[in-house]
Amino acid sequence: MKLGVFTTLLSNLPLEKALAYFKSLGIEMVEIGCGGYPGNAHADPEILLNDAKALDAFKGLIKEYDVGISALSCHSNPVHPNKAEDKAADETIRNTILLAEKLGLHQINTFSGCPGDHEGAKYPNWVTCPWPNDFGYILDWQWNEVLIPYWKDLVKFAKAHSVDKIALEMHPGFCVYNTDTMLKLREAVGPEMGANFDPSHLIWQGMEPVAVIRALGDAIFHVHAKDTRIDKYNTARTGVLDTKPYADEINRSWIFRSVGYGNDELYWKDMVSNLRLVGYDYVLSIEHEDSLMSQNEGLSKAVKTLKNVLITESTGEMWWV
């Protein structure tokens, strides 16, 4: 496994300065935002697809700093009921796929998206319970009339451009947010659909990351290294469904933390060991969103923790048998 980082952490810096800093910490791979919620500060597909010199310069920086690109990320809502939002997200995803093809990459990361509750809706409607029965009707419409048809069409486009792995981050607020919904969409669309496994979103929903790893198996295409700390006192009072602002840390039921500050090293070692058990041997890409730590401190401490956690060598034969 390799140590990576999601470069949006340093969107305030030019790509070259960001790469120099990441390299100084021992980062081996970078995940680069190409639009949508992560922005495109380090890779704007509209520029790189239409300017050969800009594309060559981009490739040159990646080569100069000797890092691999783990994935291009364009997290957005391509099935948004607002047609302008829907169109913009879809264009971003397709341009990201075209850029991946130019770079010789076979994978992108994004969200599944979430439609509204009918054709004329204005906002997404994330359904989280089966009753009253209205919610079941909404789910049926969302999945069978919007979500599955969209992703079947998108996969055809991706495969035509040599991208055969679309890694969805399981995130509340979108139709794919847990193990069952991930596997449901994969079964309906095909093996090109998989997970960008981010334990931070699972932890606060009450899931056990190791159980999810074992259930997903080879459907795990990419891994985010991000932690969550549950505040047991606030959770005991209000539960984990928390809409307070992320900046209101002391009153929230949970907050995102740098790796090692939500759960200890043993917790992360168990995750990494189980990733190896299911055959995952790619990247752990640090996504630093810890509001209690600076960009530098949060990343550097996550790097230090993960260097103790990662399994980097092949096992070889069982010499003790």
Backbone torsions as a table, in degrees:
resi	resn	phi	psi	omega
1	MET	NA	153.0	-177.4
2	LYS	-120.6	153.8	-179.8
3	LEU	-90.5	124.5	-178.5
4	GLY	-130.3	178.7	178.4
5	VAL	-150.7	147.4	173.5
6	PHE	-87.8	114.1	-168.3
7	THR	-70.4	-9.3	178.4
8	THR	-59.4	-19.7	175.0
9	LEU	-52.3	-36.2	-178.4
10	LEU	-116.8	43.4	177.2
11	SER	-63.3	-17.4	178.2
12	ASN	-77.0	-9.2	179.9
13	LEU	-112.5	151.3	172.3
14	PRO	-61.7	155.6	-176.8
15	LEU	-55.2	-42.5	-176.8
16	GLU	-61.7	-44.4	179.4
17	LYS	-66.1	-38.3	178.0
18	ALA	-63.4	-44.5	-179.6
19	LEU	-63.9	-39.9	179.3
20	ALA	-61.2	-42.8	179.5
21	TYR	-66.6	-47.0	179.6
22	PHE	-59.9	-42.4	-179.3
23	LYS	-62.4	-36.6	-179.7
24	SER	-64.5	-22.3	179.9
25	LEU	-91.6	-6.5	-179.4
26	GLY	94.3	15.3	177.5
27	ILE	-67.1	135.2	-177.8
28	GLU	-105.4	-25.5	-178.3
29	MET	-138.2	151.9	178.0
30	VAL	-125.3	140.4	172.2
31	GLU	-105.0	126.3	-169.2
32	ILE	-118.4	129.5	178.2
33	GLY	-74.1	136.6	-178.9
34	CYS	-123.1	19.0	179.0
35	GLY	130.4	-178.0	-174.0
36	GLY	74.1	-149.7	-177.5
37	TYR	-61.6	-35.5	179.5
38	PRO	-72.5	-13.9	-175.3
39	GLY	76.5	179.8	-177.7
40	ASN	-133.4	35.5	-175.8
41	ALA	-58.5	-31.9	-176.1
42	HIS	-105.4	-9.4	179.1
43	ALA	-161.6	100.0	178.5
44	ASP	-97.6	107.1	-176.8
45	PRO	-55.9	-36.2	-178.5
46	GLU	-62.3	-31.4	176.4
47	ILE	-81.4	-50.5	-173.6
48	LEU	-67.8	-25.0	178.4
49	LEU	-81.5	-15.9	-174.4
50	ASN	-120.7	1.2	-179.0
51	ASP	-133.2	101.0	-175.7
52	ALA	-60.8	-36.5	180.0
53	LYS	-67.3	-41.0	178.8
54	ALA	-64.6	-40.2	178.9
55	LEU	-65.2	-42.5	178.2
56	ASP	-63.3	-39.4	178.6
57	ALA	-64.5	-41.1	177.6
58	PHE	-61.2	-49.3	178.9
59	LYS	-60.6	-38.3	-179.0
60	GLY	-62.8	-39.6	179.2
61	LEU	-66.4	-42.5	178.6
62	ILE	-60.6	-42.2	179.8
63	LYS	-69.7	-42.5	-178.1
64	GLU	-59.7	-41.2	-177.4
65	TYR	-92.4	4.0	170.4
66	ASP	53.2	51.2	174.8
67	VAL	-121.4	149.8	173.7
68	GLY	-91.7	157.9	173.2
69	ILE	-98.8	114.5	-177.4
70	SER	-74.0	-34.3	178.7
71	ALA	-173.1	157.2	167.4
72	LEU	-97.9	133.3	-174.4
73	SER	-116.8	136.2	-178.0
74	CYS	-143.3	51.5	-176.9
75	HIS	-56.4	122.7	-178.7
76	SER	-162.9	-171.9	178.7
77	ASN	-120.4	88.5	-176.1
78	PRO	-75.3	-2.2	176.4
79	VAL	-119.2	27.0	179.3
80	HIS	-60.1	137.2	-179.0
81	PRO	-66.0	-24.6	174.0
82	ASN	-74.4	116.6	-171.5
83	LYS	-61.7	-31.6	178.0
84	ALA	-68.4	-43.4	177.9
85	GLU	-63.9	-44.7	179.7
86	ASP	-57.3	-49.9	-177.0
87	LYS	-64.2	-44.1	-179.0
88	ALA	-62.9	-42.6	-179.8
89	ALA	-65.7	-42.8	179.6
90	ASP	-62.8	-42.8	178.8
91	GLU	-62.8	-40.5	178.8
92	THR	-62.1	-44.7	-179.6
93	ILE	-64.1	-44.3	-179.3
94	ARG	-66.5	-39.4	176.5
95	ASN	-66.6	-34.6	176.9
96	THR	-65.5	-39.5	176.3
97	ILE	-63.1	-43.0	178.9
98	LEU	-63.4	-38.6	178.2
99	LEU	-68.9	-40.4	176.7
100	ALA	-56.6	-42.8	178.7
101	GLU	-60.1	-44.0	179.1
102	LYS	-61.6	-31.2	-176.4
103	LEU	-93.4	-1.3	-179.4
104	GLY	75.2	25.4	179.1
105	LEU	-98.6	153.6	-176.2
106	HIS	-119.2	14.0	-173.1
107	GLN	-146.8	142.6	168.7
108	ILE	-129.6	160.5	176.2
109	ASN	-118.3	139.8	177.9
110	THR	-161.8	-167.3	173.1
111	PHE	-108.9	160.5	176.6
112	SER	-69.8	-30.1	-171.7
113	GLY	87.3	169.5	177.9
114	CYS	-147.6	121.0	178.0
115	PRO	-75.9	-179.1	170.0
116	GLY	-81.6	-158.0	-178.5
117	ASP	-105.4	-2.3	174.4
118	HIS	-166.1	174.2	-172.8
119	GLU	-60.9	-30.6	-177.0
120	GLY	-97.4	14.1	-177.4
121	ALA	-66.9	157.0	177.7
122	LYS	-104.0	-28.4	-174.6
123	TYR	-131.5	155.7	176.5
124	PRO	-62.0	152.1	178.2
125	ASN	-129.6	102.2	-178.6
126	TRP	-88.0	112.8	-176.6
127	VAL	-90.5	130.1	-176.2
128	THR	-125.8	4.3	178.7
129	CYS	-149.0	157.1	-174.2
130	PRO	-89.2	-8.6	-174.3
131	TRP	-138.4	142.8	1.6
132	PRO	-59.3	162.4	-172.0
133	ASN	-60.5	-18.3	176.4
134	ASP	-51.7	-38.4	-176.0
135	PHE	-66.4	-35.3	176.9
136	GLY	-64.1	-38.8	178.0
137	TYR	-65.8	-39.4	178.5
138	ILE	-62.5	-47.2	-179.6
139	LEU	-59.5	-44.4	-179.8
140	ASP	-59.3	-44.5	179.6
141	TRP	-65.6	-46.0	-178.4
142	GLN	-58.3	-47.6	-174.8
143	TRP	-75.7	-48.4	-171.4
144	ASN	-84.8	-27.0	-178.8
145	GLU	-99.4	-22.2	-174.5
146	VAL	-123.4	-62.1	-168.5
147	LEU	-65.1	-54.5	-177.1
148	ILE	-63.3	-46.5	177.4
149	PRO	-59.7	-39.2	-180.0
150	TYR	-61.5	-49.0	-174.7
151	TRP	-72.9	-28.9	173.8
152	LYS	-62.9	-42.9	178.9
153	ASP	-67.7	-40.9	-179.0
154	LEU	-66.0	-39.0	178.6
155	VAL	-62.8	-39.9	176.6
156	LYS	-58.7	-44.6	178.3
157	PHE	-62.9	-45.5	-178.3
158	ALA	-61.7	-46.7	-178.7
159	LYS	-63.7	-33.4	178.3
160	ALA	-67.1	-16.7	-180.0
161	HIS	-119.5	29.7	170.3
162	SER	67.8	17.6	174.6
163	VAL	-104.5	113.5	-176.3
164	ASP	-118.2	12.1	175.5
165	LYS	-135.6	114.3	174.4
166	ILE	-113.2	108.0	-173.5
167	ALA	-96.4	116.4	-179.1
168	LEU	-97.0	128.5	175.1
169	GLU	-79.8	122.5	-179.6
170	MET	-75.2	105.8	-170.4
171	HIS	-136.7	127.8	175.1
172	PRO	-53.4	144.9	-175.7
173	GLY	100.4	-15.2	178.1
174	PHE	-120.5	160.9	-174.8
175	CYS	-62.9	-35.4	174.6
176	VAL	-97.0	107.9	-176.2
177	TYR	-136.7	-8.3	179.9
178	ASN	-148.2	-174.3	-176.1
179	THR	-59.8	-50.3	-175.4
180	ASP	-62.4	-43.0	-177.9
181	THR	-71.0	-32.4	176.1
182	MET	-63.7	-48.5	-178.4
183	LEU	-69.6	-30.4	177.9
184	LYS	-63.7	-46.0	-179.3
185	LEU	-70.0	-37.8	178.1
186	ARG	-61.6	-42.4	-180.0
187	GLU	-66.3	-36.9	-177.2
188	ALA	-76.1	-32.5	-172.3
189	VAL	-103.9	-44.2	-179.9
190	GLY	141.8	171.6	-175.5
191	PRO	-69.9	-5.7	175.6
192	GLU	-72.1	-17.7	177.9
193	MET	-91.1	127.2	178.7
194	GLY	-148.2	-166.0	-173.5
195	ALA	-110.2	137.8	159.4
196	ASN	-93.4	94.0	-168.3
197	PHE	-72.3	109.9	179.2
198	ASP	-119.6	103.0	-175.4
199	PRO	-64.2	-23.2	-176.3
200	SER	-60.6	-35.8	-179.3
201	HIS	-78.7	-21.9	179.1
202	LEU	-81.3	-40.2	-176.0
203	ILE	-57.8	-46.8	-175.8
204	TRP	-75.3	-14.4	173.5
205	GLN	-84.3	-7.2	179.1
206	GLY	95.5	10.4	178.8
207	MET	-86.4	157.5	175.6
208	GLU	-101.9	112.1	-175.5
209	PRO	-52.5	-38.6	-179.2
210	VAL	-64.1	-39.7	177.8
211	ALA	-63.2	-38.1	179.5
212	VAL	-68.8	-41.7	177.5
213	ILE	-56.6	-46.5	-177.7
214	ARG	-67.7	-32.3	179.4
215	ALA	-74.6	-36.7	-177.0
216	LEU	-81.2	-37.0	178.4
217	GLY	54.1	-124.0	-175.1
218	ASP	-76.3	4.6	172.5
219	ALA	-81.4	-1.7	176.1
220	ILE	-87.2	114.6	-177.4
221	PHE	-101.1	-24.6	-171.5
222	HIS	-159.4	153.0	-178.5
223	VAL	-131.8	130.9	171.8
224	HIS	-94.5	134.6	175.8
225	ALA	-99.4	94.6	179.4
226	LYS	-146.7	140.7	-174.1
227	ASP	-112.3	165.1	175.4
228	THR	-137.4	139.2	174.3
229	ARG	-112.0	122.6	176.1
230	ILE	-84.2	127.0	174.0
231	ASP	-86.9	104.7	-171.9
232	LYS	-65.0	-26.9	-178.3
233	TYR	-76.0	-46.2	178.4
234	ASN	-68.3	-36.7	179.6
235	THR	-67.5	-38.4	178.1
236	ALA	-61.4	-29.1	-178.1
237	ARG	-87.7	-40.1	-170.4
238	THR	-125.2	-5.7	-176.9
239	GLY	80.8	-178.4	-172.8
240	VAL	-91.9	-11.0	178.5
241	LEU	-80.8	95.6	-167.8
242	ASP	-122.3	120.1	179.4
243	THR	-105.9	11.1	176.9
244	LYS	-66.9	150.7	180.0
245	PRO	-57.5	147.1	179.3
246	TYR	-59.9	-25.8	-179.3
247	ALA	-76.0	-12.5	-179.9
248	ASP	-90.9	58.4	-170.1
249	GLU	-57.9	-40.6	-171.9
250	ILE	-70.8	-19.1	-179.3
251	ASN	-105.5	-5.7	-177.8
252	ARG	-79.0	155.3	177.3
253	SER	-74.5	-24.6	179.2
254	TRP	-158.3	155.4	173.9
255	ILE	-140.1	152.9	174.6
256	PHE	-71.6	140.5	178.6
257	ARG	-132.0	159.3	172.2
258	SER	-66.0	153.4	-178.7
259	VAL	-54.8	126.9	-179.7
260	GLY	100.4	-13.4	-179.7
261	TYR	-105.5	-5.3	172.6
262	GLY	-102.9	-40.8	178.3
263	ASN	-141.0	158.0	-172.6
264	ASP	-80.6	177.5	-177.4
265	GLU	-60.2	-37.4	-179.0
266	LEU	-61.3	-40.0	177.8
267	TYR	-58.4	-45.7	-179.7
268	TRP	-73.0	-35.1	176.3
269	LYS	-63.5	-36.3	178.1
270	ASP	-65.9	-40.3	177.4
271	MET	-62.3	-47.6	-178.4
272	VAL	-63.2	-40.8	179.4
273	SER	-63.2	-39.7	179.2
274	ASN	-73.5	-30.0	172.4
275	LEU	-61.7	-41.3	177.4
276	ARG	-66.7	-37.8	-179.9
277	LEU	-60.2	-33.9	-179.6
278	VAL	-92.9	5.8	173.4
279	GLY	93.5	9.2	178.8
280	TYR	-81.9	125.6	-179.2
281	ASP	-145.1	57.9	-175.8
282	TYR	-122.3	-111.9	-172.0
283	VAL	-122.1	150.0	162.5
284	LEU	-112.0	106.8	-173.2
285	SER	-97.2	112.4	-177.2
286	ILE	-68.7	124.1	172.4
287	GLU	-114.2	102.4	-174.0
288	HIS	-89.6	110.1	176.7
289	GLU	-133.3	36.1	-178.3
290	ASP	-87.9	109.7	-175.8
291	SER	-74.2	-6.4	178.3
292	LEU	-94.7	-2.3	-177.0
293	MET	-132.1	148.4	176.3
294	SER	-67.4	168.7	176.4
295	GLN	-56.3	-47.2	-176.2
296	ASN	-68.5	-49.4	-175.2
297	GLU	-67.2	-43.0	-179.4
298	GLY	-62.1	-43.2	-179.4
299	LEU	-70.7	-47.4	-175.3
300	SER	-63.9	-35.6	178.5
301	LYS	-74.5	-33.3	174.4
302	ALA	-64.9	-41.6	178.4
303	VAL	-61.0	-46.1	-179.2
304	LYS	-60.3	-43.7	179.6
305	THR	-64.6	-46.6	-175.9
306	LEU	-68.2	-28.7	176.5
307	LYS	-63.6	-27.8	175.9
308	ASN	-83.3	-16.8	-171.5
309	VAL	-99.7	-38.9	-173.7
310	LEU	-61.4	144.5	171.5
311	ILE	-105.8	116.6	-169.2
312	THR	-113.9	-15.0	-176.8
313	GLU	-107.8	150.9	175.4
314	SER	-70.3	154.6	-173.5
315	THR	-75.3	-33.0	-173.4
316	GLY	72.3	-163.0	-179.2
317	GLU	-80.8	158.0	176.8
318	MET	-78.6	90.6	-172.2
319	TRP	-68.1	-18.3	-176.3
320	TRP	-90.1	-5.2	-177.2
321	VAL	-88.4	NA	NA
